[in-house]
Amino acid sequence: MASGYPGREYLLKRTLTEMERQHQHQHQHQQQQQQQLLQQQGMFLRSVKQKGVPLPVPLPLQTSPMSPLDLSSSGYGSSALCSSSSSSSGVGAQMGFSFPEPKTVIIRNSLEELERRLLLDDEEEEEEKGSENGSGVTNSEWSDTIQQLLSPVPLSPSPSSSASSSSGSSSAGSSSSRQLLLDTANAISDGNLETAAANLAQLKQAANPRGDPEQRLTAVMVSALMSRINPSATTGSHQQHPFAELCTMEHLAGAATIHEVSPVFKLGLVAANLAILDATRDHTKIHIVDFDVGQGVQYAALIHALTDHHRHKPPTVRITAVADPSLPFLAPHLNNNNNSNLKLVGEGLTRLAERAGVALRFNIVCGRPSELDRSALGCEPGEALAVNFAFLLSRVPDESVSPANPRDELLRRVKSLSPLIVVLVEQDMNTNTAPFAPRFAEACAHYGALLDSLHANAALDLTKRARVEACIARKATNAVARDGPERLERCEVFGKWRARMGMAGFTPNPLTSSVSDPVRARLNSLRPNPGFTLKEDSGGLCLGWHGRVLTVASAWR
């Protein structure tokens, strides 16, 4: 018989009984394979089953329903479950699971039924059989895995978690508080006040104004953040200006104490004095113009330096204190325009100079920068004129505050005086025109390093430390919580000062070894000196703590 395809004759010759027997044999073979599959799935499910956690078990997408499961290649186990938490979509993905669909409905239904029965088994029976099967996934590992999946690891540790661990190190807690401070500033910047308030509640628990440096920094910056959110809560209705607390004798005394006890501030002033003496070493008359004498700390040191440099006959010195009524932070000096506080400072310096054998005159000139010239300042022929800008210019408004740009106006006016030297000492911090969140981060890093350096000074008594840290808190709060004309603290990094001085017509006057060597010797004489640093960079003398530059002294002409 012709056949339309090969083998047809054999098919037609087979009896019905043989065909039924072969079909039955194939059906039995398929059932055996299904049972083997279900038994292996059951072994896995029973070994990882945790009573009270009715979570579905994921199935491997690439596993054939008619072939044995390869558990070793499927990626299961506690480590694989932990690594799966990076999924980015769906509720299951958020918890670290993926749920692939099986290829056949019968396999899915069978496994669901098997899982249901296993979850209803007695717990003791399950543990016994699980141990007999030698499963590598224990109940403890499963519990740990589920806990990790339900509680994703944060990007950075939180203060609460650090505090709850008795074995947590202080450095971990400090890092946590610092990061939470930055997160809170970002939340405020984004207008997310609910998150900011929740973070502040945690930070208040970590803050301690009498604790370690990080706890003190947290206390300072929490106060600044709260002032940013609610300015009226910290200023008070009795004050005329939001920056009124920066214009008090208390704050002035705190700033003077910082200049006295902090090596980075004190040696910055020493460098300025040495630069003046180095530039005027061939002159017998020195005239120093200063727009913020403060309490005279810098000039007390200058008088002693004069006696060291000129043992036979020191030059005569005249200090002119300019009282600019347009600068609000000079209000404590002016005292209703009678300059009583400035007069007291001058009298004290004059007495100190007499005891040291230095001829000193102290004059006060009231006026705005636009009104000043050599005649108004009383400059005399043969004088070596020096201008001192020590921690002043950063508090003078610039073009970002006023179109009049008082900062550049003052620099141009000083340039017109043709001084022999101009010295500049400033905190090195980018908090002038930076937006709130970066400005907060910069202040946090700067004042954190400063507080840490003060903590290392074991000789600092509690009264002075409290005065210094109160001053730091006021400066930090104004720097980060205020904007526009309400912000007096507008520090710059040295690179920006170089650009501004250049635009005003000044050229750098590099500090010689007669300035840097004594400063380095003073710094090295500190015992102990756990982390103070000194480096020369772009004509400036940079003083810092553990590599973080805090103040920079430079000279110009």
C-alpha positions in Angstrom: 0.0 0.0 0.0 1.3 3.4 -0.9 1.8 5.5 2.1 1.7 9.3 2.3 4.5 9.4 4.9 7.1 6.9 6.2 6.0 4.5 9.0 2.4 4.8 8.3 2.1 1.1 7.7 3.5 0.3 11.2 1.0 2.6 12.8 -2.0 1.0 11.0 -0.8 -2.4 12.0 -0.7 -1.6 15.7 -3.6 -3.0 17.7 -5.8 -0.8 19.8 -4.7 -2.6 22.9 -1.1 -1.8 22.2 -1.9 1.9 21.7 -3.8 2.0 25.0 -1.0 0.3 26.8 1.6 2.7 25.5 -0.6 5.7 26.3 -1.1 4.4 29.8 2.7 3.9 30.2 3.4 7.5 29.1 0.8 8.8 31.5 2.3 6.9 34.4 5.8 8.2 33.4 4.5 11.8 33.4 2.8 11.3 36.8 6.1 10.0 38.3 8.0 13.0 37.0 5.4 15.3 38.5 5.6 13.5 41.8 9.4 13.8 41.8 9.0 17.5 41.1 6.5 18.1 43.8 8.6 16.1 46.3 11.6 18.3 45.6 9.5 21.4 45.9 8.0 20.1 49.1 11.4 19.4 50.6 12.4 23.0 49.9 9.2 24.5 51.2 9.2 22.4 54.3 12.8 23.3 55.1 12.2 27.0 54.9 8.6 27.1 56.2 8.3 29.6 59.1 5.1 29.4 61.0 3.4 32.8 61.3 5.1 34.2 58.2 2.6 33.2 55.4 4.7 34.6 52.6 4.7 32.9 49.1 7.8 31.2 47.9 9.1 32.4 44.6 9.5 29.9 41.8 12.4 30.0 39.3 11.2 31.3 35.9 13.6 29.2 33.8 12.9 25.8 35.5 11.0 23.4 33.3 8.0 21.9 35.0 8.9 18.5 33.8 12.6 18.5 34.9 14.1 18.3 38.4 14.7 21.7 40.1 18.3 22.8 40.3 18.3 24.6 43.7 21.9 25.4 43.6 21.6 27.3 40.3 18.3 29.0 41.1 20.0 31.5 43.4 17.9 30.7 46.5 19.2 31.0 50.0 19.5 33.8 52.5 22.3 35.6 50.6 20.3 35.5 47.4 17.2 36.8 49.1 19.1 39.7 50.6 20.6 40.7 47.3 17.2 40.7 45.6 16.1 43.7 47.7 17.4 46.0 44.9 14.3 45.4 42.8 12.6 48.7 41.9 9.0 48.1 41.0 5.9 46.6 42.7 5.1 45.8 46.3 6.9 42.5 46.1 10.0 44.2 44.6 10.0 46.7 47.4 10.3 43.9 49.9 13.0 42.2 47.9 10.9 39.4 46.2 10.0 38.6 42.6 7.0 36.4 41.7 7.4 34.8 38.2 4.5 33.0 36.8 4.8 29.2 36.4 4.5 27.8 32.9 1.6 25.5 33.5 -1.6 25.9 35.5 -1.4 22.4 36.9 2.0 22.9 38.4 0.9 26.2 40.0 -2.3 24.7 41.5 -0.4 21.6 42.8 2.2 23.7 44.5 -0.3 26.0 46.0 -2.2 23.1 47.4 1.1 21.5 48.7 2.1 24.8 50.3 -1.2 25.2 52.0 -0.9 21.7 53.5 2.6 22.3 54.6 1.8 25.5 56.4 -0.8 23.7 58.4 1.6 21.0 59.5 2.8 20.7 63.1 5.8 22.9 63.7 7.8 20.2 65.5 7.2 17.7 62.7 8.5 20.3 60.2 11.6 21.0 62.2 12.4 17.3 62.5 11.9 16.6 58.8 13.8 19.7 57.9 16.8 18.5 59.9 16.6 15.1 58.3 16.6 16.6 54.8 19.8 18.5 55.8 18.5 21.9 54.6 21.0 24.7 54.6 18.3 27.3 55.1 17.5 27.3 58.8 14.7 29.0 60.6 17.1 31.5 62.0 18.4 32.4 58.6 14.9 32.7 57.2 13.9 35.0 60.1 17.0 37.2 59.6 16.4 37.4 55.9 12.7 38.4 56.3 13.8 41.0 58.9 16.3 42.5 56.5 13.8 42.5 53.6 11.1 44.1 55.8 13.5 46.7 57.2 15.7 47.9 54.3 19.2 49.1 55.3 19.2 52.9 55.3 21.9 54.8 53.3 23.3 56.0 56.6 22.8 55.0 60.2 20.3 56.9 62.1 20.9 58.4 65.6 18.1 56.4 67.1 19.5 53.1 65.8 23.0 54.1 67.0 21.8 55.1 70.4 19.8 51.8 70.8 22.9 49.7 70.3 25.0 49.4 73.4 28.0 48.3 71.4 27.8 51.1 68.9 30.9 53.3 68.7 30.8 57.1 69.3 32.2 57.7 65.9 29.2 55.9 64.3 26.8 58.0 66.3 28.7 61.2 65.4 28.5 60.3 61.7 24.9 59.5 62.1 24.1 62.8 63.7 26.1 64.8 61.1 24.3 63.1 58.3 20.9 63.6 59.9 21.7 67.3 60.2 22.5 67.5 56.5 19.3 65.5 55.7 17.3 68.0 57.8 18.8 71.0 56.0 17.9 69.4 52.7 14.4 68.7 53.9 14.0 72.4 54.9 15.4 73.5 51.6 12.8 71.3 49.8 10.0 72.6 51.9 9.4 69.3 53.6 8.9 70.6 57.1 7.2 67.4 58.4 10.4 65.4 57.7 12.5 68.2 59.1 10.5 68.3 62.3 10.8 64.5 62.8 14.6 64.7 62.2 14.9 67.6 64.7 13.1 65.5 67.3 15.8 62.8 66.9 18.6 65.3 66.8 17.6 67.0 70.0 18.1 63.7 71.8 21.6 63.4 70.4 22.5 67.0 71.2 24.4 68.0 74.3 26.0 71.4 74.7 28.2 69.9 77.4 29.1 66.7 75.7 31.7 65.7 73.2 32.5 68.0 70.2 29.9 66.3 67.9 27.2 66.5 70.5 28.0 70.2 71.0 28.0 70.8 67.2 24.6 69.0 67.0 23.3 71.3 69.7 24.6 74.4 67.8 23.3 73.3 64.4 19.9 72.2 65.7 19.4 75.6 67.2 20.3 77.1 63.8 17.9 74.9 62.0 15.1 75.7 64.4 15.8 79.4 63.9 15.6 78.8 60.1 12.2 77.3 60.4 10.9 79.8 63.0 13.0 82.9 63.1 10.8 84.7 65.6 11.2 82.0 68.2 14.9 82.8 68.5 15.0 86.6 68.0 12.4 87.8 70.4 10.1 90.8 70.0 12.3 93.0 72.2 15.1 93.0 69.7 15.1 95.6 66.9 16.9 93.4 64.3 17.3 89.7 63.7 21.1 90.1 64.0 20.9 92.1 67.2 22.5 89.4 69.2 25.6 89.8 67.1 25.8 93.5 68.1 26.1 93.1 71.9 29.0 93.4 74.2 28.5 89.8 75.2 29.1 88.7 71.6 32.0 91.1 71.3 33.6 89.5 74.4 33.0 86.0 73.0 34.7 86.9 69.7 37.7 88.4 71.6 37.9 85.1 73.6 38.0 83.1 70.4 40.9 85.2 69.2 42.7 84.6 72.5 42.2 80.8 73.0 41.9 79.3 69.5 45.3 78.7 67.9 43.9 79.1 64.4 42.4 82.5 65.2 45.2 83.7 67.4 48.0 82.7 65.1 46.1 84.3 62.2 46.3 87.6 64.1 50.0 86.9 64.9 50.7 86.5 61.2 49.0 89.8 60.4 51.1 91.6 63.0 54.3 90.0 61.7 53.4 91.0 58.2 52.9 94.6 59.3 56.2 94.6 61.2 58.0 93.0 58.2 56.7 95.6 55.7 57.4 98.6 58.0 60.8 97.4 59.4 62.7 100.3 57.9 60.3 103.0 59.2 60.4 104.8 62.6 56.7 105.7 62.5 53.9 103.2 61.9 50.2 104.2 61.3 47.7 101.4 61.5 44.1 102.0 60.4 41.6 99.5 61.7 37.8 99.3 61.0 37.1 96.9 63.9 39.5 97.1 66.8 37.4 94.9 68.9 38.7 94.6 72.5 42.3 95.2 71.3 43.5 91.6 71.6 45.5 91.8 68.4 47.2 95.1 69.3 48.2 93.9 72.7 50.1 91.1 70.9 51.5 93.7 68.5 53.0 95.7 71.3 54.9 92.7 72.7 56.1 91.9 69.1 57.4 95.4 68.7 59.6 95.1 71.8 61.0 91.8 70.5 61.8 93.2 67.0 63.1 96.5 68.2 64.9 96.0 71.5 66.8 99.3 71.4 64.2 101.9 70.3 60.9 100.7 69.0 59.1 102.8 66.4 56.3 105.1 67.4 52.9 103.6 66.6 49.6 105.2 66.0 46.4 103.2 65.8 43.3 104.8 64.2 40.1 103.1 65.0 37.5 103.9 62.4 33.9 104.0 63.8 31.6 103.5 60.8 28.0 104.1 61.9 26.7 102.1 58.9 28.1 98.9 60.2 25.7 97.5 62.9 28.2 95.2 64.5 30.2 98.2 65.7 27.2 99.4 67.8 28.7 98.2 71.1 31.7 100.4 70.4 29.8 103.5 69.5 27.4 103.4 72.5 25.2 106.3 71.5 27.9 107.9 69.4 30.2 108.7 72.3 32.6 105.9 71.5 33.0 105.1 75.2 33.9 101.5 74.6 36.5 102.4 72.0 38.0 104.9 74.4 38.3 102.3 77.1 40.1 99.9 74.7 42.5 102.7 73.6 43.3 103.6 77.2 44.1 100.0 78.0 46.4 99.7 75.0 48.2 102.9 75.9 48.9 101.8 79.4 50.2 98.5 78.1 52.5 100.2 75.6 53.9 102.5 78.3 54.9 99.5 80.4 56.5 97.9 77.4 58.4 101.1 76.5 56.5 101.6 73.2 55.3 105.1 72.2 51.6 104.6 71.2 48.8 106.9 70.2 45.2 105.8 69.9 42.8 107.9 67.8 39.1 107.4 66.9 37.7 108.7 63.6 33.9 108.5 63.0 32.8 108.3 59.4 31.7 106.2 56.5 34.2 104.8 54.0 33.2 107.4 51.4 34.1 110.2 53.8 37.6 108.9 54.5 40.8 110.1 53.0 44.4 110.5 54.3 43.5 113.9 55.7 40.5 112.7 57.6 42.6 109.8 59.0 45.3 112.3 60.1 48.0 110.7 58.1 51.4 112.4 58.5 54.5 112.6 56.3 57.0 109.9 56.8 54.5 107.4 58.2 54.3 103.9 57.0 50.5 103.4 56.5 49.1 99.9 57.1 45.5 98.8 57.0 44.2 95.9 59.1 41.2 93.8 58.0 41.1 91.1 60.6 37.8 89.2 60.6 36.0 92.3 59.3 35.3 92.1 55.6 33.1 89.0 55.8 30.6 91.0 57.9 30.5 93.9 55.4 27.6 93.5 52.9 28.6 92.9 49.3 26.8 93.1 45.9 24.6 90.1 46.8 23.0 92.2 49.6 23.1 95.7 48.3 23.6 97.3 44.9 25.8 99.8 46.6 28.2 96.9 47.4 29.7 98.4 50.6 32.4 95.7 50.7 34.0 96.7 47.4 33.5 100.4 48.2 35.5 100.0 51.4 38.3 98.2 49.5 38.5 100.8 46.8 38.6 103.6 49.4 41.4 101.8 51.2 43.3 101.4 47.9 43.0 105.2 47.3 44.9 105.7 50.6 48.0 104.1 49.1 48.9 102.0 52.1 52.2 100.3 52.3 50.5 97.1 53.3 47.0 95.7 53.8 46.6 92.6 55.9 43.6 90.3 55.6 42.6 87.6 58.0 39.3 85.6 57.5 37.6 82.4 58.3 37.9 80.1 55.3 34.3 79.1 54.6 32.0 79.4 51.6 28.8 80.8 53.3 28.3 84.1 51.4 26.3 83.4 48.3 25.8 79.6 48.6 22.2 78.4 48.8 20.9 77.3 52.2 21.6 73.5 52.1 25.2 73.8 50.8 25.8 76.7 53.1 24.6 74.7 56.1 26.9 71.8 55.1 29.9 74.1 54.9 29.1 75.7 58.2 28.6 72.3 59.8 32.1 71.1 58.6 33.8 74.4 59.5 32.4 74.8 63.0 32.6 71.1 63.7 36.3 71.2 63.1 36.6 74.4 65.2 34.7 72.8 68.1 36.9 69.7 67.9 40.0 71.8 68.0 38.8 73.7 71.1 38.0 70.4 72.8 41.6 69.3 72.3 42.7 72.4 74.3 42.8 71.0 77.8 43.9 74.4 79.2 40.6 76.1 78.2 38.6 76.8 81.4 34.9 76.2 81.4 33.9 79.9 81.6 35.9 80.8 78.5 34.7 77.7 76.7 31.1 78.5 77.4 31.6 82.1 76.2 33.4 80.9 73.0 30.8 78.3 72.1 27.9 80.8 72.7 29.6 83.1 70.3 30.1 80.3 67.7 26.4 79.4 68.1 25.3 83.0 67.3 27.7 83.1 64.3 26.5 79.8 62.9 22.8 80.6 63.4 23.1 83.9 61.6 25.2 82.3 58.8 22.7 79.6 57.9 19.3 80.8 59.2 19.2 84.3 57.8 19.3 85.7 54.3 19.5 89.1 52.7 20.3 92.1 54.9 19.6 90.1 58.0 22.7 87.9 57.5 25.9 89.5 58.7 28.1 86.4 58.6 29.2 86.1 55.0 32.5 84.3 54.9 34.3 83.4 51.7 37.0 81.0 50.8 40.5 82.4 50.1 40.2 82.1 46.4 37.2 84.4 46.3 39.1 86.9 48.5 42.0 86.8 46.1 39.6 87.7 43.2 37.9 90.4 45.1 41.2 92.0 46.3 42.5 91.9 42.7 39.4 93.6 41.3 39.9 96.4 43.9 43.4 97.0 42.5 45.5 95.1 45.1 48.3 92.8 44.3 49.5 90.0 46.6 52.4 90.7 49.0 53.7 87.2 49.7 54.4 86.4 53.3 58.1 85.9 53.9 59.8 83.4 56.1 60.1 86.1 58.8 56.3 85.7 59.1 55.7 82.0 58.4 58.6 80.7 60.5 57.6 82.3 63.8 54.0 81.2 63.3 55.1 77.6 62.5 57.3 77.7 65.6 54.4 78.9 67.8 52.2 76.1 66.3 54.8 73.5 66.9 55.2 74.6 70.5 51.7 73.7 71.4 51.8 70.7 73.6 50.0 68.6 72.8 49.3 69.4 69.2 47.0 66.7 68.1 45.9 68.0 64.8 46.7 71.7 64.1 48.0 72.3 60.6 49.8 75.1 58.7 50.4 75.4 55.0 51.3 78.2 52.6 49.0 78.4 49.6 48.7 81.1 46.9 50.4 83.7 49.1 48.2 82.9 52.1 49.1 81.3 55.4 46.4 78.7 56.0 45.8 77.5 59.5 43.6 74.4 60.1 42.6 71.4 62.0 43.3 67.9 60.6 43.6 69.3 57.1 40.5 71.4 57.2 41.5 75.1 56.7 39.8 77.3 59.2 41.5 80.7 58.9 43.8 82.3 56.3 46.1 85.3 56.7 47.4 87.2 53.7 49.0 90.5 52.8 48.4 92.9 49.9 49.7 96.2 48.5 
